[in-house]
Amino acid sequence: MKNKMMLTLVALIVATALPATGFAADEDKSDLSGIWDMDGFGRNGHPRNPSLTAAGQARLDAYTIEDDPTLKCMMPGVPLGVYDPYPLEIIEQEHQVVFLYEHFHMVRRIYLDGREPDEYQPLTLNGFSVGHWEGDTLVVKTTHLIGELVWNDGRPFAGANGGYLIEHYRREDDALIFDAIVHDEENYEEPYVITGRRKLNPQGAIYEYECYPEYGGMDQ
């Protein structure tokens, strides 16, 4: 009887000492959870002169400020939203990592459970994201993006025609280091890289965000 009670006690101690999920059991991964502010002015982390194709250059030449979707109260989406100056909250769960942006209250779900897009997965501003851990780095691939998005400097992105992103996120102390490799063969001669850095804000918050087109002169 005494031996049985001892075995039960040991089992309870082991069970409570183990992580609740396989997600938490990965000791190499970074803890990305928290609210992160951009460390420096946003949207300047991409190359100034990536090599454009003829089609990409034509789209850039035709760009006017009225083509900026955020001035029409459209959320920036991906890739523009990757390097957004507003706060970002990251929530880690067993099957996904959730990115909650203050800007336009944009939500990205990065699935870690091996799921694939549906046969008729729609194209959206944020696309469809899957991820996995490589050591302490979260690696994300985003596909199924709406085509003909633009950076706020007019550089195009043809998501609908096979464009996609590979993103990397890792934590260094209280800094979130990230980059995104943009693949867009229609508009660019080779992939180009966005880089950025955020800083942890333990007292930060995600505030309400409202968009008024007339503030951007786009109320017509």
C-alpha positions in Angstrom: 0.0 0.0 0.0 2.8 2.4 0.9 4.7 1.6 -2.3 1.5 2.3 -4.3 1.0 5.7 -2.7 4.7 6.6 -3.3 4.3 5.7 -7.0 1.2 7.8 -7.3 2.9 10.7 -5.6 5.9 10.4 -8.0 3.6 10.3 -11.0 1.8 13.4 -9.9 5.1 15.3 -9.4 6.4 14.3 -12.8 3.1 15.2 -14.5 3.0 18.7 -12.9 6.6 19.3 -13.8 6.2 18.6 -17.5 5.1 21.4 -19.9 1.4 21.5 -20.7 2.0 21.3 -24.5 4.6 20.2 -27.0 4.8 23.9 -28.1 6.2 24.9 -24.7 8.5 21.9 -24.5 10.8 23.3 -27.2 13.5 24.8 -25.1 15.4 26.3 -28.1 12.6 28.5 -29.3 12.3 32.2 -28.3 9.4 33.5 -26.2 8.0 36.1 -28.6 4.8 36.8 -26.6 4.2 40.4 -25.5 3.6 43.8 -27.0 6.4 45.1 -29.3 6.9 48.7 -30.4 8.8 49.5 -33.5 12.4 50.4 -32.7 12.9 53.3 -35.0 10.7 54.8 -37.7 8.6 52.1 -39.5 8.3 51.2 -43.2 12.0 52.0 -44.0 13.3 48.5 -43.7 13.1 47.5 -47.4 15.7 48.2 -50.1 15.4 51.6 -51.8 16.2 50.3 -55.2 15.3 46.6 -55.7 15.8 45.4 -59.3 12.4 45.8 -61.0 11.3 43.9 -64.1 9.8 45.9 -67.0 6.3 45.2 -65.7 7.3 46.3 -62.2 8.9 49.5 -63.4 5.8 50.4 -65.4 3.6 49.9 -62.4 5.9 52.1 -60.3 5.9 54.8 -62.9 2.1 54.8 -63.0 1.8 55.1 -59.2 0.2 58.1 -57.6 -0.5 58.8 -53.9 -4.1 58.0 -54.5 -3.1 54.4 -55.0 -1.9 54.0 -51.4 -4.6 51.6 -50.0 -4.2 52.7 -46.4 -5.4 56.2 -47.4 -8.6 54.5 -48.5 -9.0 52.8 -45.1 -7.7 49.5 -46.4 -5.4 47.7 -43.9 -1.9 47.4 -45.2 -1.9 43.6 -45.3 1.3 41.7 -46.3 4.0 42.6 -47.1 3.5 46.3 -46.2 2.2 45.4 -42.7 5.2 43.3 -41.8 7.1 46.6 -41.3 4.4 48.7 -39.7 5.2 51.5 -37.2 2.3 50.7 -34.9 2.5 48.3 -31.9 2.3 44.6 -32.4 1.1 42.0 -29.8 2.2 38.4 -30.2 0.3 35.6 -28.6 1.7 32.1 -28.7 -0.6 29.0 -28.6 0.1 25.4 -29.2 -1.3 25.3 -32.7 -0.6 28.9 -33.8 1.1 32.2 -33.2 -1.2 35.2 -33.4 0.0 38.6 -34.5 -2.4 41.4 -33.4 -1.5 44.8 -34.9 -2.9 48.1 -33.6 -3.0 49.5 -37.1 -6.4 48.7 -38.6 -6.6 45.9 -35.9 -5.0 43.6 -38.4 -4.9 40.0 -37.3 -2.5 37.4 -38.7 -2.7 33.7 -37.7 0.5 31.7 -38.2 -0.4 28.0 -38.1 2.1 25.6 -36.5 0.1 22.4 -36.8 1.0 21.4 -40.3 -2.3 22.4 -41.9 -2.4 23.4 -45.6 -4.6 25.9 -47.4 -7.9 24.7 -48.6 -8.3 23.8 -52.2 -10.3 27.0 -52.7 -8.4 29.2 -50.2 -9.3 32.8 -51.0 -6.7 35.5 -51.7 -6.7 38.0 -48.9 -4.7 41.0 -47.7 -3.0 39.0 -45.1 -2.8 35.7 -47.0 -2.4 32.3 -45.5 0.6 31.8 -43.1 2.2 28.6 -41.8 5.2 28.5 -39.6 7.7 26.3 -37.8 10.6 26.8 -35.4 14.2 26.5 -36.5 16.0 26.7 -33.1 15.1 30.1 -31.6 13.7 31.5 -34.9 10.1 31.4 -36.0 10.0 30.9 -39.8 6.8 31.9 -41.6 5.7 31.4 -45.1 2.8 33.5 -46.4 0.9 32.7 -49.6 -2.5 33.4 -51.1 -2.1 37.1 -51.1 -4.2 39.6 -53.1 -2.4 40.9 -56.1 -1.4 44.4 -57.1 -0.7 45.7 -53.5 1.8 48.5 -53.2 4.3 49.8 -50.7 3.6 53.3 -49.6 6.4 54.4 -52.0 4.5 52.9 -54.9 6.6 49.7 -55.4 4.2 46.9 -56.5 3.6 43.5 -55.1 1.8 40.8 -57.3 0.7 38.4 -54.7 -2.1 36.9 -56.8 0.4 35.8 -59.4 2.5 33.6 -57.1 4.1 36.2 -54.9 4.9 35.0 -51.4 7.0 35.9 -48.3 9.4 34.0 -46.0 9.7 35.7 -42.6 12.0 35.1 -39.7 11.4 36.3 -36.1 13.7 35.8 -33.1 14.2 37.4 -29.8 17.4 38.9 -28.4 16.8 40.0 -24.8 14.1 42.7 -25.1 14.4 43.1 -28.9 12.5 41.3 -31.6 14.6 41.0 -34.7 12.8 40.2 -38.0 13.2 40.0 -41.7 11.1 39.0 -44.7 12.2 37.7 -48.0 9.8 38.9 -50.7 9.4 36.7 -53.7 7.6 38.4 -56.6 8.9 37.3 -60.0 6.4 39.4 -61.9 7.7 42.7 -60.6 11.3 42.0 -59.4 14.3 40.4 -61.0 15.2 38.7 -57.7 13.9 38.4 -54.2 14.6 41.3 -51.9 14.7 41.5 -48.1 12.8 43.6 -45.6 14.6 44.0 -42.2 13.4 45.4 -38.9 13.6 45.5 -35.1 11.0 46.0 -32.4 11.5 46.5 -28.7 9.5 44.9 -25.9 7.1 47.2 -24.1 5.9 45.4 -20.9 3.5 48.2 -20.1 2.3 48.6 -23.6 -1.2 48.3 -24.9 -3.1 47.8 -28.2 -5.3 50.9 -28.5 -8.4 51.4 -30.6 -7.7 52.4 -34.1 -10.2 54.1 -36.5 -9.7 55.2 -40.0 -11.2 58.3 -41.6 -10.6 58.6 -45.3 -11.1 62.4 -45.3 -8.0 62.8 -43.2 -6.0 61.4 -46.2 -7.9 63.5 -48.6 -9.6 60.4 -50.0 -13.2 61.0 -49.0 -14.5 61.1 -52.6 
